[in-house]
C-alpha cells in the first residue's frame, strides 16, 4: 500500500474511532463530575487508538458488518487508558507528561488519578455490555459471541493478562537477582500484548470467525504486542522526547531492566522485525481484506513515537 494512501486511511479510521469513543464517554455533570472530567481528560488526550483500530480491522477482515463492535471499541480504549493513568502515578512510574501534556494525576491530583483509572475500568465493562442490545437477542449464536468477547476482555485485562504482567514488572524492579529473559518476555506478553490480543480476537469472535482463526489472531497479537513493547524500549534509548510527547531515558534513570539492556540495541531491532514479520505472515491466511492491517503492523516497527 502506498504511504500516502495508508496515511489517509489511518487518519480517516482514527477520526472514525474518535467519534465512536466520544459517544460512550460520560457527561460531565453531577456531584461526581470531577472524576468524570478526569476520566474524559485521560481518554481525549489523543493517542494512536491502536487497540480499537486493530479490533475494528479484525472484525471487518473476518466478515463483521454490525454495530455490536462499537461498545467494545470504546471499552478497550477505556481499559488501555486507565492502565496509562495508573502507570503514571507517583507510586508507579511517576510520570508528569504523556502525549505532550500533563498526566491526569498531575492535573487532578493523585487521589483523583486513582479514581479516574478505577472509573474508566468500570465504565469499560458497562460500555461493553451494551453490545447485547445491539444484536438479535433471539439469536443464541449472536448472544454467545458477545458473551465470548466479554470473557476475553475480562481475562486479558486482569491477573491472567495485563495486570499479571504489570505485577511481574513491578516486582522485577526491586528483586535482588537480575531479570531473566523469560521474565522479561512474560512481562511483554502480558503487560503489553494481552490487550492487543484481546483487540484482535474480540473483533474475530464478534464477526463469527472459526476457533482456528481466533487462535491465529491471538498469536498474531502476541507477536505484535511483544514487538511493540521492544520498540518502546528502543525509543526510550534513541527516541526524541518532543516526538514521543514524554521524557526519554527514564528506564536507564530508574535502573530498569529492559529488552534493550538485556539483549542490546541491534538485537532488539532485529527481534522487532522478526516478531512483526511473523505477525504479518499470520494474516495472509485470511481471505478478508487485510492490506491496511498488514501495513499498520509494519508501520509500528518503524514508529518514532
C-alpha positions, 0 to 999 in steps of 0.5 A: 500500500502506498504511504500516502494512501495508508496515511489517509486511511489511518487518519480517516479510521482514527477520526472514525474511532474518535467519534465512536469513543466520544459517544460512550464517554460520560457527561460531565455533570453531577456531584461526581463530575470531577472524576468524570472530567478526569476520566474524559481528560485521560481518554481525549488526550489523543493517542494512536487508538491502536487497540480499537483500530486493530479490533475494528480491522479484525472484525471487518477482515473476518466478515463483521458488518454490525454495530455490536463492535462499537461498545467494545471499541470504546471499552478497550480504549477505556481499559488501555487508558486507565492502565496509562493513568495508573502507570503514571502515578507517583507510586508507579512510574511517576510520570508528569507528561504523556502525549505532550501534556500533563498526566491526569494525576498531575492535573487532578491530583493523585487521589483523583488519578486513582479514581479516574483509572478505577472509573474508566475500568468500570465504565469499560465493562458497562460500555461493553455490555451494551453490545447485547442490545445491539444484536438479535437477542433471539439469536443464541449464536449472536448472544454467545459471541458477545458473551465470548468477547466479554470473557476475553476482555475480562481475562486479558485485562486482569491477573491472567493478562495485563495486570499479571504482567504489570505485577511481574514488572513491578516486582522485577524492579526491586528483586535482588537477582537480575531479570531473566529473559523469560521474565522479561518476555512474560512481562511483554506478553502480558503487560503489553500484548494481552490487550492487543490480543484481546483487540484482535480476537474480540473483533474475530469472535464478534464477526463469527470467525472459526476457533482456528482463526481466533487462535491465529489472531491471538498469536498474531497479537502476541507477536505484535504486542511483544514487538511493540513493547521492544520498540518502546524500549528502543525509543526510550534509548534513541527516541526524541522526547518532543516526538514521543510527547514524554521524557526519554531515558527514564528506564536507564534513570530508574535502573530498569531492566529492559529488552534493550539492556538485556539483549542490546540495541541491534538485537532488539531491532532485529527481534522487532522485525522478526516478531512483526514479520511473523505477525504479518505472515499470520494474516495472509491466511485470511481471505478478508481484506487485510492490506491496511492491517498488514501495513499498520503492523509494519508501520509500528516497527518503524514508529518514532513515537 
